[in-house]
Amino acid sequence: MFIAAQKIDGWFKGKEHVQKKKYPFPVLFDEKRSITRAYGVYHPLAVDAYNIARPATFVVGGDSKICWIAVSPSQYERPRLEDVFAAIGSCDKY
């Protein structure tokens, strides 16, 4: 699942983008930022952000428990794909 901290019909035209791309996973628009606040990644104000979420990746195991988290310090950084794939591979082993 992908969670976007933005309005579904806002400035970035999220709904149109999702319909056009036809992603093979669900996309949730967190318009009120309640989910991003609950997970501790809400980013109210910074040099590179206003009222959005920090880029974050959560890997969830088959038991529905979060087994790996990466929260980026800025809007321009993301975890390395190798690290995400390693987390996915080892998630259900614990």
C-alpha positions as CSV (number, residue, x, y, z in Angstrom):
1,M,0.0,0.0,0.0
2,F,1.1,3.5,-0.7
3,I,-0.1,6.4,1.5
4,A,0.1,9.9,0.1
5,A,-0.2,12.8,2.5
6,Q,-2.1,15.0,0.1
7,K,-5.5,15.9,-1.1
8,I,-7.0,13.4,-3.6
9,D,-8.0,16.2,-6.0
10,G,-5.4,18.8,-4.9
11,W,-2.6,20.6,-6.6
12,F,-0.7,17.5,-7.6
13,K,-3.8,15.8,-9.1
14,G,-3.3,12.6,-7.2
15,K,-6.5,10.9,-8.3
16,E,-5.7,11.5,-11.9
17,H,-2.2,10.3,-11.5
18,V,-3.3,7.0,-9.8
19,Q,-6.0,6.3,-12.4
20,K,-3.5,6.9,-15.2
21,K,-0.7,4.8,-13.8
22,K,-2.9,1.8,-12.6
23,Y,-0.6,0.8,-9.8
24,P,-0.9,-2.9,-8.8
25,F,-1.3,-1.9,-5.1
26,P,-3.8,0.3,-3.2
27,V,-3.2,4.0,-2.8
28,L,-4.6,5.9,0.2
29,F,-4.8,9.7,0.3
30,D,-4.3,10.9,3.8
31,E,-6.0,14.2,3.3
32,K,-6.2,15.1,7.0
33,R,-2.8,13.7,7.8
34,S,-4.2,11.5,10.5
35,I,-2.3,8.4,9.4
36,T,1.0,10.2,8.9
37,R,0.6,11.7,12.4
38,A,-0.2,8.3,13.9
39,Y,2.9,6.8,12.4
40,G,5.1,9.7,13.5
41,V,6.1,10.9,10.0
42,Y,4.0,14.0,9.8
43,H,6.2,17.0,8.8
44,P,4.4,20.2,9.6
45,L,7.1,22.8,8.5
46,A,10.7,22.8,7.3
47,V,12.8,24.3,4.6
48,D,11.8,21.5,2.2
49,A,8.3,20.7,3.5
50,Y,4.9,22.1,4.6
51,N,2.1,20.0,6.0
52,I,3.1,16.7,4.4
53,A,4.8,13.5,5.5
54,R,8.5,12.7,5.7
55,P,9.2,10.0,3.1
56,A,9.0,6.8,5.0
57,T,9.0,3.1,4.2
58,F,7.4,0.5,6.5
59,V,7.9,-3.2,5.8
60,V,5.0,-5.3,7.3
61,G,5.4,-9.0,7.8
62,G,2.8,-11.7,7.2
63,D,1.8,-11.4,10.9
64,S,0.8,-7.8,10.2
65,K,3.6,-6.4,12.4
66,I,6.0,-3.7,11.3
67,C,9.4,-5.3,11.1
68,W,11.4,-2.5,9.4
69,I,11.1,1.3,9.2
70,A,13.1,3.9,7.3
71,V,12.2,7.6,7.7
72,S,14.0,10.0,5.5
73,P,15.5,13.2,7.1
74,S,14.4,15.3,4.1
75,Q,12.0,15.2,1.1
76,Y,14.9,14.3,-1.2
77,E,16.3,11.2,0.5
78,R,15.0,7.6,0.3
79,P,16.3,4.3,1.6
80,R,18.4,2.2,-0.7
81,L,16.4,-0.4,-2.6
82,E,18.9,-3.0,-1.5
83,D,18.1,-2.2,2.1
84,V,14.3,-2.4,1.5
85,F,14.6,-5.7,-0.4
86,A,16.8,-7.1,2.4
87,A,14.2,-6.1,5.0
88,I,11.4,-7.7,3.0
89,G,13.5,-10.9,2.7
90,S,14.2,-11.1,6.4
91,C,10.9,-9.8,7.7
92,D,9.1,-13.1,8.2
93,K,12.2,-14.8,9.6
94,Y,11.7,-13.3,13.1
